[in-house]
């Protein structure tokens, strides 16, 4: 049986994201945070320069994108290539590990996008029953 299909309790892994001190929590945060997930998804389409990536990930500030890219690069998910040109050219692309993670993340993204009508209806029902808006 593929270990990824086993229940969490049955898996014999050296890391446990549910444990407070586990280093996998930081990576999970980088991958599933708003900007990390969108950045990985955008880079799945191919190599992008910083400003191309910033335009693709609508709403991210220059500072947040820079911090996100540094975190993803440190985790080994993004490769940064600086070209010695004038002006300097910097390209970002996913590593093999980054592509693997982005594929799984895009599956979730596409699932959520496909179920938005249901989600919006649930929000509406919730708001009506709670008297909020």
N, C-alpha and C positions, 0 to 999 in steps of 0.2 A: 504494500500500500504506500502510495506517495505520502511523505510526511507532512506535506502542506495541506493534505486533506484530513489529517487526523485531528481530533479534538485537542484544544490547547493543553489540557491536562495530560494527554498521552504523548505529547511531543517532548523529546529529550533535547532541549536547546540550552546552550550555556547562558543565554540572556532571557530576561523576563521583563517585558515592557511594563508590567503591572507593579514591579518592584520599584520603590522610590529612587533608589540609587542606580538603577540600570542605565547605562549610557545609550541604549536604544531609544529612550524617551526623547532625547534631544534630536536625533535624526527623524523620528516620527513627527515631532513638532515642525521641523524644517520642511518635511515632505507634505504634511497635511495642513499646514498653515495657509492662510489665504494666498499669500504671494508665492510661497514655495510651490504649491500645487499648480497654480496658474503658470508659473515660470517653467516648471517641468513639462506641463502640457504644451506650452508654446514651443519649447525647444524640441519636442518630439517631432515637430514638423520639419526640423532641419536647423542648421547653424544660423545664428542671428548675431548681428552687431548689437551693442548696448541700446542704442536709440531705436533700432527696429524692434527689439524685444520690449522696450518701454512702450512703444506704440501698440504692440500686440497685446500686452497685459494692461489694458485700459484702466487708468485710475491709480496705478502704482507710482509713487514718487521716485525721483532719482535716488534719493538716499535709501529708501526701502528696497529698491531693486538691487542696488549695490550690496547692501547687507545680505539680502537673500542669496545673491549669486555667490558671495564669499562663503556663506554657510554651506550651500550646496556643493561648492568646489571643495571645501574642507572635508565634507562627507564623502567625496569621491564620486559625486553624481553628475557634476558639470566640469567640463574641461574649458579652460580659458586660454586662448591663443593670441598673444600680442605679436603683431607684425611690425618690424622696424621700418615703418614708412613715415613719410611726412605728409599730412598729420598721421599720428600712430593709429593703427587699425587693430581693434580687439574683437575677436569673434568668440562666441560661446556656443558649445554644443554638448549634448549629453554623452556621458561615458556609456559603456555597455551596461553597467549597473544602473545608471540613471535611466537608460532606455527601458530596462526591465521594470523599474519602479513606475516610470511614466505610463507604460502600457497598462499596468494594473490600475493606476490612478485614473487614466482616461476611461477605463471600463466603468468606474464609479461615476465619473463626470457625465458620461453619456447616459448612464442609467438614470441619474438625477434629472438631467435635461429631459429625458423621455417621460418622466413621471411628474413633471412640473404641474400639469393640470390637476392631478390628484393632490399634490402638495398644496397648491394654492387653494383648492376647495377645502382641505383640512384646516388651513389657516383661517379661512373665512368662517367655517363652523366654530372654530375655537374662539375667534374674536366675538362672534355673535353670542355664544354662551357665556363669555366672560365680560361682555359689555365693553370691550376695549376697541380701540381704533386709532 
